[in-house]
Amino acid sequence: MVPGWDTNTAAASSRTNMTRNALIPHWATRFAVPCALLAFDLANAQEVEFDIDPQATGQTLLEIAEVGDVQIVFVPDVVEKSQSPEVRGSQSVRSAIERSLDTTELVYEFKAKDFVVVRQEHAPAPEPRAVVRNIRAEPLLLAQLQSPEEPDAASVPADSESEGSSPDPEPGPVEEIVVTGTRLRGSSPTSPVLVFTMGDMERMGIDSVEGFVRALPQNYAGHTQTSAIDNSSSVGTLGVATANLRGLGSDGTLVLINGRRTASTPTIQGSNINLNSIPFSAIERVEVLTDGAAAIYGGDAVAGVINFILRQGYDAEEKLALRYTSGAHGGDSVLISPTFGVGWGSGSLSGSLRIESIDPVVAAETGFTTLDYTARGGSDQRSQPGPFHPLIIRNALTYQPLGGVDPSRDGTVPVTLADISMANLAPWDSVPEHLTDERESTTAFLSMEQELGEFIDGYMEFNYASYESYAERGGIFARNALVPPSNAFNNTGVPLLAGYRFQTETDRGLIEPSTNQSATDSYGVVLGATAELPFRNWQVDAFVKYAEEEAWIRAFDGPGATELAARLADSNPATALNLFGDGSQQTEAAVANLFEVSTHPWSLPTTDTNDTMQYSTSANGNLFSLPWGNIAGVLGYDYRKDSRTFSGYLATTLLETSPEREVNAVYSEVMIPIVGDGNSIPGVHSLELRAAARWEEYAINGPFGGVGSRNEERTFAETSPSVGIAWHLTPGLKIRANVGDTFKAPRLDQLFGAPDPRVTFFSTIIPGILAGAGVLADPETGSPFGVYPTNFGGNPDLKPEVSDTLTVGFDFNPEGVLAGLRISATYSEIDTQQVVSSSTNVLFDVPEEFVGIAAGRDASGNIVQWNLFPVNFSLETARAADLDMSYDFDPDWGQVQVGVSGTYTYERSVTFLPGGEAVESQETMYGPDRVKYRAWFAWNDGPWAATLNMNHSSSYENTISRVQDRVDEYTWFDLTGSYEFDDGWRLDGGIRNLTDADFPFVDQRQPFDPRRVDIMGRTSYLEVSKSLDLL
């Protein structure tokens, strides 16, 4: 029993090919199960007969515990002055407890079905070393080390929580906690960390992991659910969302689940974690470390770490939630999410499930109906008449563009040369019907903890995610299809190359539309144990984790060469393919099975898999005792094996289709208290020095010798040190600083991409771009530039990126008249050497340097190809300042919190060559915003709560438009609210983009930037939830 707690215990209770039409019945089947659980709860709520007289609250709670067969925990000093009214009649235990506390200032929380905690509504924060629980995760940060504790969401309205709030203390052994950014228990962090509880996210109106990451001021772009039209998208990104802190790339942000790595998504090359694989409904809080952290967590933690802490043990409330979201532009969704938690004397079990179905966003509803933006002050983005028009017809013998046919021509009469004219080509408007995919997802999380002995606790975690996406892209295109003179509809006497879109045939139902489809399944399993050693507070933790993500992808994009050639060579008008009409007279026989049997690479399904196996062990405890504190240390070892398996189209792009890498790491960390309680002086309440180092060796096996070479193993090692200080001038004012080194290993696809030198679109535009920069001829030979093949393969000689990081800041949490005020400010700087990037960036940003970097020459020194594969450049710099500030106060009309959280980006630049000019990308289309912030006003009073959020991103330069210099700034408002009923029911609702603010116009392929705006437009949602007693 914990000292100071009084307890009374009566007893303890114990991959399919998805089509749009398949979504609805599949959803209905899954929806029925949780609804049945809710009906079960409502029909079987147990009532107990109570007959308790008015008396002291403590005695009433003891009698309720005895009669109701539950365990109720409370501090006697807290309830000793409280009196409870009579509790009589047949009612549930929950109702009896509510009745007993009706006239008090106490609140309660069911930690499990038969375990209840009663406390003051505004309990004081625990002492920094009076810790709440062992979270069974890698060392992570909890904000109660620095911030006042706030009520838990289950006991008061969730909207009373705030950024930086802490969970409530739980009964159990008093333990020290560990923090994100350090592995030391009880150590004050020296790096900046933002903490967001589930209540914070609810007040922001957020209902997904992607939505949370997009709302972070420090995050820029990454892949998003709007990948169907995002500039950085590809077919493989359907259903994928990633994080990108500081705009340094998604593979420079390390995403963890309970402090552990998981399998990256195979749909994007690199170490990117698909945010959609993280079970949102299981999240307890999210900790965002905005500093390099390779010394703690290893490679890839260049810009920072986002750590998702999932609910475990008694933290998981039994609840069922149903939510409906409606967007002005589409994207409507329905989700259902049951959660449960049960505890017994020596352990606990908790879990959650989330099932969601989402409709696509409709382009026309956003105002996106044409690519001609001249009326909006932009350019005409339509494909104009000319040699690059998608419907151009060429002479196949000379490649001479001839023009097009009359758009009203039905094609029943064979075409002649006289029928083909450039005058028949009109601007081509290719606006998609949908901007996002139609999707369905299921995520689940299960956690178990069990005492294995007096000093050993075991734990298990299991998470699962299934994601299916479907996106229609209109009629299929045939590009440069060879139509010989034998074709029944070619009467020109020469072979033709024709562009044609099968839109009319699609509308007639003869063929399927062009589609992107994907199905992703991922899971992770953790088994581990923690042992408390009998000396110097040492603890040993060891775990093994296996995680896997498998992605099935298909882009139904075009016919294969063999079957298309046969249909085009056919001389029978009843079966020949006709590319010289409007499609209205195309015969069914001409297109039957043409696409279903396609051998086009992108039309073939591909299944790609990533998996990771981890072993880890660490020891954590005090090394020496000083009069003013303990010198604490950590020593650990990590092993990880990452494996990837590619098939289908992606396998043709790699020299190695099953690349692997093994990582061995040894790390250590020490905290030295220079000033503490025993030797503090005015101006130095405490001063701690923290030092950490991690040695990591990567072993990669692959064809480093290029095409045809045998596999060989190469290793490289990096040591990442970090040093930081935490200086408390007073208990409420801390100054912190941290310096360190981080690194990022080259991706496997960057090393082993298959060379494929051929003439591409880039081949034709490179001479013009160079001429525009004044480079008219090869500087070495003086020869004019020709049209050379481009090679986008890999580079086996790549080196790791190495970064120097610095953060300096302060945290201010005063007491007295300023109690309730919280201010945190940080300056961050990241300088990266040997940056890995494609030569195409040089072509567009500093074309005068392009020839020296990308020219591939023969033995005589003549250019024979452009090498556009990745290379190591000179320097990348990111400098930014963060501010987070909030103030809590209690007027007569409730509790209020006002706050602001934002980022100012000073610089985000790349220097390609030593001594060259830095190319800045901040405040541009492809870099972070100069200013991005969120301000809020939150109020709650009893069961009521509401929050108004203001979001702002500054204007930025349009670097691709010739007529638009800058894109306007964007400000929008979100409103959320909730009401909690006495019987466990709760209503949450809100409106995002409350004023329906128009998206800033962007003169590009689509008239807005889907990475900076929510293309659903004004969005409203309603969530109904009910606390349950299922177990």
Secondary structure, 3 states (H helix, E strand, C coil): CCCCCEEEECCCCCCCCCCHHHHHHHHHHHHHHHHHHHHHHHHCCCCEEEEECCEEHHHHHHHHHHHHCCEEEECHHHHCCCEECCEEEEECHHHHHHHHCCCCCEEEEEEECCEEEEEECCCCCCCCCCECCCCCCCCCCCHHHCCCCCCCCCCCCHHHCCCCCCCCCCCCCCECCECCCCCCECCCCCCCEEEEEHHHHHHCCCCCHHHHHHHCCCECCCCCCCCCCCCCCCHHHCCCCCCCECCCCHHHEEEEECCECCCCCCCCCCCCCCHHHCCHHHEEEEEEECCCCHHHHCCCCCCEEEEEEECCHHHCCCEEEEEEEEECCECCEEEEEEEEEEEECCEEEEEEEEEEEECCEECHHHCCCCCECHHHCCCECCECCCCCCCCCEEECCCCCEEEECCCCCCCCCCECHHHCEHHHCCCECCCCCECCCEEEEEEEEEEEEEECCCCEEEEEEEEEEEEEEEEECCCCEEEEEEECCCCCCECCCCCEEEEEECHHHHHCCCCCCCEEEEEEEEEEEEEEEEEECCCCCCEEEEEEEEEEEEEEEEEECCCCHHHHHHHHHCCCCCCCCCCCCCCCCCCHHHHCCCCCCCCCHHHCCEEEEEEEEEEEEEEEEEEEEECCEEEEEEEEEEEEEEEEECCHHHHCCECCCCCEEEEEEEEEEEEEEEECCCCCECCECEEEEEEEEEEEEEEEEECCCCCCCCCEEEEEEEEEEEEEEEEEEECCEEEEEEEEEEEECCCHHHHHECCCCECCHHHHHHHHHHHHCCCCECCCCCCECCCCCEECCCCCCCCCEEEEEEEEEEEECCCHHHCCEEEEEEEEEEEEECCEEEHHHHHHHCHHHHHHHHEEECCCCCEEEEECCEEECCEEEEEEEEEEEEEEECCCCCEEEEEEEEEEEEEEEEECCCCCCCEECCCECCCCCCEEEEEEEEEEECCEEEEEEEEEECCEECCCCCCCCEECCEEEEEEEEEEECCCCEEEEEEEECCCCCCCCCCCCCCCCCCCCCCCCCCEEEEEEEEECCCC
